[in-house]
Amino acid sequence: GHFKNREAFLKLKYSWKDVRYTSKEKIVYATLLGSPDMGTSIDLVAFAANSLPEPVEINSVQLLGSEAPLEWTLSDEGLHILIPDTDTNEMAIVFKIETK
């Protein structure tokens, strides 16, 4: 369908710094609207202590579509993930974050 501001919408430029979240039960999916370079450290500040109503613990973090192991840490500033040496989709990447 069409909407009134379609032309303005098409001019929007997203990057991996634009993150969208969805969840189901104890799984949170973080979608980055772009792909950071390998070796980039990303910070998901939605997991920062001051952003959450109560503390969260994380069991695992997985980059969907990749078998590469991830280096990640959770701190008061958020969830920090190091992008592995793997092929990623340039349009978007998705992390599956399993909480306790």
Salt bridges, closest charged atoms under 4 A:
GLU7 OE2 - ARG6 NH1 3.35
ASP43 OD1 - HIS80 ND1 2.48
GLU57 OE1 - LYS100 NZ 3.46
